[in-house]
Amino acid sequence: MLAISTDPSTESALFATKYGIPFPLLSDEDGTVSKQYVGVNYDDTTIPGIVIIRKDGAIVYRQVASTKDDRLSSAQLLATIDRTLGTTGAAAVHGYAVYERTQIHVDGGGGVKHERDGGTGGTAMLSAGLLFPLGRSLLVGPWFESTIHAQNLEVAVVGRIPLLHDTGAIHITTSVGYSTLGDWTAAMRVGPWIALTPTWALHLDLGGELRGLSDRSVFGTFGVTYLLGPR
């Protein structure tokens, strides 16, 4: 697989580095290849398109779009390749392969705390976790949480519902552990998680926490995820 554009090779190299693109980006500055396979616009820019070429050089599929948004999705492209080339085997990974990669998760936020003595007040928190994928829909790993009053060391289990062509998900996170105040802790949070690049994702969570049998809090957090491993 490769991509061709009329951009200079230096710009293509910077683009590939920025977005972690693993396949070649070729430069067609004079538009010769573009004109042969998909055509060019009035301003000599390549018209967005997808061309599948068989080993013997025969074009077995061509799709020319008026805009880049008209092109096939990753899933549609893989199905078309399988149909036109007769390939078999395990399904290819879509998007940034975010579901197969380890995550360093950091977030911060605040909420309202209800204490066992009946008092109520505001609270702030900072969380960090190292999450390992166990298949497509599950992550597990150590979780650290710090609030104004205590620090918690926990184990987190994250269930996810895939979204956005495998570049996002709804995360449902449960964690249990122990607080420096001598109590056990349990928390649950739910929110969207979106990989904006092959390396970084953003997430927003709403949740609640219970410490001991009576201290409880509700909170909202916003954070980032750094994705480790090959993509």
C-alpha positions as CSV (number, residue, x, y, z in Angstrom):
1,M,0.0,0.0,0.0
2,L,1.2,3.5,-0.8
3,A,-0.1,7.0,-1.2
4,I,0.7,9.5,-4.0
5,S,0.3,13.3,-4.0
6,T,1.6,16.3,-5.8
7,D,3.2,17.6,-2.5
8,P,7.0,17.9,-2.4
9,S,8.8,14.9,-0.9
10,T,9.9,17.0,2.1
11,E,6.3,17.9,3.0
12,S,5.2,14.3,2.6
13,A,8.0,13.1,4.9
14,L,7.0,15.6,7.6
15,F,3.3,14.6,7.2
16,A,4.2,10.9,7.6
17,T,6.3,11.6,10.7
18,K,3.6,13.7,12.3
19,Y,0.8,11.2,11.9
20,G,2.9,8.0,12.2
21,I,2.0,6.7,8.7
22,P,3.8,3.4,8.2
23,F,3.4,3.1,4.3
24,P,5.3,5.1,1.6
25,L,4.1,8.6,0.6
26,L,5.3,9.2,-2.9
27,S,5.7,12.6,-4.5
28,D,4.2,13.3,-8.0
29,E,5.0,17.0,-8.3
30,D,4.4,17.3,-12.0
31,G,1.1,15.3,-11.7
32,T,2.0,12.7,-14.3
33,V,0.9,9.7,-12.2
34,S,-2.2,11.6,-10.9
35,K,-3.4,12.4,-14.4
36,Q,-3.0,8.7,-15.5
37,Y,-4.9,7.2,-12.6
38,V,-7.3,9.7,-11.0
39,G,-6.9,13.1,-12.7
40,V,-6.1,16.5,-11.3
41,N,-8.2,19.6,-10.4
42,Y,-8.1,23.0,-12.1
43,D,-5.3,24.0,-9.7
44,D,-3.2,20.9,-10.6
45,T,-3.9,19.2,-7.2
46,T,-4.6,15.5,-7.3
47,I,-8.3,14.4,-7.3
48,P,-8.8,12.1,-4.2
49,G,-9.1,8.5,-5.3
50,I,-8.3,4.9,-4.6
51,V,-6.8,2.5,-7.2
52,I,-6.1,-1.2,-6.7
53,I,-3.6,-2.7,-9.1
54,R,-3.1,-6.4,-9.4
55,K,0.4,-8.0,-9.6
56,D,0.2,-8.2,-13.4
57,G,-0.4,-4.4,-13.6
58,A,-4.1,-4.7,-14.3
59,I,-6.4,-2.1,-12.6
60,V,-9.0,-4.1,-10.8
61,Y,-10.7,-1.3,-8.9
62,R,-10.8,2.5,-9.2
63,Q,-12.8,5.0,-7.2
64,V,-12.5,8.7,-7.9
65,A,-14.1,11.1,-5.4
66,S,-15.0,14.8,-5.6
67,T,-13.7,15.3,-2.1
68,K,-11.5,13.3,0.3
69,D,-14.6,12.6,2.4
70,D,-16.1,10.6,-0.4
71,R,-13.4,8.0,-0.3
72,L,-13.9,4.5,1.2
73,S,-13.6,3.9,4.9
74,S,-10.8,1.6,6.1
75,A,-13.3,-1.3,6.5
76,Q,-14.8,-0.7,3.0
77,L,-11.3,-0.6,1.5
78,L,-10.2,-3.8,3.1
79,A,-13.4,-5.5,1.9
80,T,-12.8,-4.2,-1.6
81,I,-9.2,-5.5,-1.6
82,D,-10.4,-8.9,-0.5
83,R,-13.0,-9.0,-3.2
84,T,-10.9,-7.8,-6.1
85,L,-7.6,-9.5,-5.2
86,G,-9.0,-12.6,-3.5
87,T,-6.9,-12.2,-0.4
88,T,-7.6,-14.3,2.7
89,G,-6.4,-14.5,6.3
90,A,-6.9,-12.5,9.5
91,A,-8.6,-9.1,9.2
92,A,-6.3,-6.2,9.0
93,V,-6.1,-3.6,11.8
94,H,-8.0,-0.4,11.1
95,G,-7.3,3.1,12.1
96,Y,-4.4,3.7,14.5
97,A,-4.6,0.1,16.0
98,V,-5.5,1.9,19.3
99,Y,-7.3,-1.2,20.8
100,E,-4.1,-3.3,20.6
101,R,-1.8,-0.9,22.4
102,T,-0.7,-0.1,25.9
103,Q,-1.9,3.2,27.3
104,I,-0.5,5.7,29.8
105,H,-3.5,7.5,31.1
106,V,-3.4,10.9,33.0
107,D,-6.4,13.1,34.0
108,G,-7.5,15.7,36.5
109,G,-10.7,17.3,37.7
110,G,-12.9,17.8,40.7
111,G,-16.3,17.3,42.2
112,V,-18.3,17.2,45.4
113,K,-17.4,15.1,48.5
114,H,-19.8,13.8,51.1
115,E,-18.0,12.7,54.3
116,R,-19.1,10.2,56.9
117,D,-19.7,13.0,59.5
118,G,-22.3,14.6,57.3
119,G,-20.0,17.3,55.9
120,T,-20.0,18.3,52.3
121,G,-17.3,20.1,50.3
122,G,-15.4,20.4,47.1
123,T,-12.6,18.1,46.1
124,A,-9.9,18.0,43.4
125,M,-8.2,14.9,42.0
126,L,-5.3,13.8,39.8
127,S,-5.2,10.2,38.4
128,A,-2.7,8.2,36.4
129,G,-2.8,4.7,35.1
130,L,-0.8,2.2,33.0
131,L,-3.4,0.1,31.1
132,F,-2.7,-3.1,29.2
133,P,-5.1,-4.4,26.5
134,L,-6.7,-7.9,27.0
135,G,-8.4,-8.2,23.6
136,R,-10.4,-5.6,21.8
137,S,-12.9,-4.7,24.6
138,L,-10.9,-4.8,27.8
139,L,-7.9,-3.0,29.5
140,V,-6.4,-3.7,33.0
141,G,-3.6,-2.2,35.0
142,P,-2.4,-0.2,38.0
143,W,-4.2,3.0,38.9
144,F,-3.0,5.9,41.2
145,E,-5.3,8.6,42.4
146,S,-4.4,11.6,44.5
147,T,-7.0,13.9,46.1
148,I,-6.7,16.8,48.6
149,H,-7.1,14.4,51.6
150,A,-5.6,11.1,50.5
151,Q,-3.8,9.0,47.9
152,N,-5.2,5.8,46.5
153,L,-3.4,2.8,44.9
154,E,-5.9,0.8,42.9
155,V,-6.3,-1.7,40.1
156,A,-8.4,-0.6,37.2
157,V,-10.5,-2.6,34.7
158,V,-11.7,-0.7,31.6
159,G,-14.4,-2.0,29.4
160,R,-14.8,-0.2,26.1
161,I,-17.4,0.1,23.3
162,P,-15.6,0.8,20.0
163,L,-16.7,3.9,18.0
164,L,-15.6,6.1,15.1
165,H,-14.0,3.5,12.8
166,D,-11.8,2.1,15.6
167,T,-10.3,5.4,16.6
168,G,-12.6,6.0,19.6
169,A,-14.6,4.3,22.3
170,I,-16.8,4.7,25.3
171,H,-14.8,3.7,28.3
172,I,-16.4,2.3,31.4
173,T,-13.7,2.2,34.1
174,T,-14.0,0.5,37.5
175,S,-11.2,0.5,40.1
176,V,-10.7,-0.9,43.6
177,G,-7.8,-0.4,46.0
178,Y,-6.6,1.1,49.3
179,S,-6.3,4.6,50.6
180,T,-3.5,6.2,52.7
181,L,-6.3,7.0,55.2
182,G,-6.6,3.2,55.9
183,D,-9.8,2.6,54.0
184,W,-10.6,0.6,50.9
185,T,-11.8,2.5,47.9
186,A,-14.0,1.7,44.9
187,A,-14.8,4.0,41.9
188,M,-16.6,3.9,38.6
189,R,-16.3,6.4,35.7
190,V,-17.8,6.6,32.2
191,G,-17.0,8.7,29.3
192,P,-15.8,9.1,25.6
193,W,-12.2,8.4,24.6
194,I,-11.0,9.6,21.2
195,A,-7.6,9.0,19.5
196,L,-6.8,12.2,17.7
197,T,-3.5,11.0,16.4
198,P,-1.6,7.6,16.3
199,T,0.1,8.7,19.6
200,W,-2.4,10.8,21.6
201,A,-6.0,10.5,22.7
202,L,-8.3,12.7,24.7
203,H,-10.9,11.5,27.2
204,L,-13.7,13.0,29.4
205,D,-15.2,11.1,32.4
206,L,-18.0,11.4,34.9
207,G,-18.0,9.2,37.9
208,G,-18.2,8.5,41.6
209,E,-16.1,7.1,44.3
210,L,-16.7,5.3,47.6
211,R,-14.1,5.2,50.5
212,G,-14.8,3.0,53.4
213,L,-18.5,2.6,54.0
214,S,-19.7,6.2,54.1
215,D,-17.3,8.7,52.4
216,R,-18.4,9.3,48.8
217,S,-17.8,11.7,46.0
218,V,-19.0,12.5,42.5
219,F,-16.6,14.1,40.0
220,G,-15.7,15.0,36.4
221,T,-12.3,14.7,34.8
222,F,-10.5,15.5,31.6
223,G,-7.2,14.0,30.4
224,V,-4.9,12.6,27.8
225,T,-3.7,9.2,26.9
226,Y,-0.3,8.3,25.4
227,L,-0.4,5.2,23.2
228,L,2.6,2.9,23.3
229,G,3.8,0.2,20.9
230,P,3.6,-0.3,17.1
231,R,0.7,1.0,15.1
